[in-house]
Amino acid sequence: MMATTNLDERVTTLETRLDSLQRLLDDRLPQTPIKKKRGWQVILGTFADDPLYEEARRLGWEWRESQYDQPGEPAPVNDGGEGKHDGTTCAD
């Protein structure tokens, strides 16, 4: 009988502590459901006002522009290494 009483006391203590932790979590966590963000939503805005990002973007744009035969011409199609549909490649 002594072991049962000891076990009952331990269970009661654990239940009390669990209730206390649950109240603490309820107070700290938002009550509205949290929507899972998609990958692009997580990084959206992380480079805002970042001069290094702006420089990388500018350099990328300049490089893409340098790949055109004529200014304003559409970019060459990358179809798995075959180059443009007319059989030429970016290096041609």
Secondary structure, DSSP 8 states (H G I E B T S, - for coil): -HHHHHHHHHHHHHHHHHHHHHHHHHHHS-SS------HHHHHTTTTTT-HHHHHHHHHHHHHHHHT-SSTT------SSSS-STTS--TT-
